[in-house]
Amino acid sequence: MLNHIALYVVDLQKSTAFYRDIIQIDTIPEPFHDGRHTWFKVAEHSHLHIISGAKEIVPHDKNSHLCFSVPSVDEFMARLRQHHIPFFSWAGEPDKPTKRVDGVKQIYFTDPDGYWVEINDDHP
């Protein structure tokens, strides 16, 4: 079972707002209370930890990405457009989704620190 994924970020408030307001995942209490951490619940026993302290934003390869499933990729694309966040198909086409061979629709974009995020509609 996956316990957590941790991302090291430059600006904790900016990253917290991104994952809370754009990705729309809920924060949960974190044990440190030091102003350097935000924890999000991503599954019953799995978390995303955002940790401040990175000195600079560095490039990340799209092959290393977080993925979240949503009921409607089209509605999510509208949210990204509303917030002026560019997104791409897997091939890099701007403002277009990819339709995988299994029928799953997906898009890719980066968070404030350049970490790649995939959004898809793959639901059980």
matplotlib code that plots the C-alpha trace (Angstrom):
import matplotlib.pyplot as plt

x = [0.0, 1.3, 1.8, 2.8, 4.6, 6.6, 7.3, 10.0, 8.9, 10.1, 6.9, 4.7, 1.7, 1.6, 1.9, -0.7, -3.1, -2.5, -3.2, -6.1, -7.8, -6.8, -6.4, -9.1, -7.7, -8.2, -5.5, -5.1, -3.4, 0.4, 2.4, 5.3, 3.4, 6.5, 5.1, 7.1, 4.7, 1.2, -0.3, -3.1, -5.3, -5.2, -6.7, -7.9, -4.3, -2.2, -1.0, 0.7, 3.3, 4.4, 7.6, 9.1, 12.8, 13.8, 16.2, 15.0, 12.6, 14.2, 13.0, 11.2, 10.6, 6.9, 7.5, 7.8, 4.4, 1.5, -1.8, -5.3, -8.6, -11.6, -15.2, -14.8, -11.6, -13.5, -14.7, -11.1, -9.8, -12.3, -11.0, -7.4, -8.4, -10.2, -7.0, -4.8, -2.9, -1.7, -2.1, -1.0, -1.6, 1.0, 2.6, 2.9, 0.0, -1.3, -4.9, -5.7, -6.3, -4.9, -7.2, -5.3, -5.9, -8.0, -10.3, -9.0, -8.8, -5.8, -4.1, -0.7, 0.4, 2.9, 2.5, 4.2, 7.5, 7.4, 6.3, 4.2, 0.6, -1.7, -5.5, -7.5, -11.0, -10.0, -12.5, -13.3]
y = [0.0, 3.5, 5.6, 8.9, 10.9, 13.9, 16.9, 19.5, 23.0, 26.6, 28.3, 26.3, 28.6, 28.7, 24.9, 24.4, 26.6, 24.8, 21.3, 22.5, 24.8, 23.5, 19.7, 20.0, 17.6, 18.1, 19.0, 16.9, 17.6, 17.2, 16.4, 18.9, 22.2, 24.0, 26.0, 23.9, 21.1, 20.6, 17.2, 16.1, 13.0, 11.3, 7.9, 6.2, 5.6, 7.5, 11.2, 13.8, 15.7, 19.2, 20.3, 23.7, 24.5, 23.9, 26.6, 26.8, 25.3, 22.7, 21.0, 17.6, 15.0, 14.4, 10.6, 11.3, 12.6, 12.4, 11.3, 12.0, 10.7, 12.9, 12.3, 14.8, 15.7, 18.3, 20.1, 20.0, 21.5, 24.3, 24.9, 25.1, 27.5, 29.7, 29.8, 30.3, 27.1, 25.6, 21.9, 19.5, 16.1, 13.4, 14.4, 18.0, 19.6, 22.6, 22.7, 19.2, 15.9, 12.5, 9.5, 6.4, 3.1, 1.9, 4.9, 6.9, 10.7, 12.4, 15.8, 17.0, 20.2, 21.4, 22.5, 25.8, 23.9, 22.2, 18.8, 17.2, 16.3, 14.0, 14.2, 11.4, 9.9, 6.3, 5.2, 1.7]
z = [0.0, -0.9, 2.2, 0.8, -2.0, -1.0, -3.2, -2.3, -3.2, -3.2, -2.1, 0.3, 0.2, -3.6, -3.9, -1.1, -3.0, -6.2, -4.9, -2.7, -5.2, -8.7, -8.0, -5.3, -2.8, 0.9, 3.4, 6.5, 9.8, 9.7, 12.8, 12.5, 12.9, 11.7, 8.7, 6.3, 5.5, 4.0, 3.9, 1.5, 1.6, -1.8, -0.8, 2.4, 3.7, 1.2, 1.3, -0.7, 1.4, 0.2, 1.9, 1.6, 1.4, -2.2, -3.3, -7.0, -9.5, -11.6, -14.7, -14.4, -17.1, -17.9, -17.5, -13.8, -12.8, -10.4, -11.7, -10.4, -11.8, -12.2, -13.3, -16.2, -17.9, -19.9, -16.7, -15.4, -18.6, -18.2, -14.6, -15.9, -18.6, -16.1, -14.0, -17.1, -16.5, -19.8, -20.4, -23.0, -24.6, -24.0, -27.4, -26.2, -28.2, -26.2, -25.0, -26.2, -24.4, -25.3, -25.8, -24.8, -26.7, -23.8, -24.1, -21.1, -21.7, -20.2, -20.0, -18.6, -16.9, -14.3, -10.8, -9.5, -9.1, -12.5, -11.3, -14.0, -13.2, -15.2, -15.0, -16.5, -16.4, -15.6, -13.0, -11.8]

ax = plt.figure().add_subplot(projection="3d")
ax.plot(x, y, z, "-o")
ax.set_aspect("equal")
plt.show()
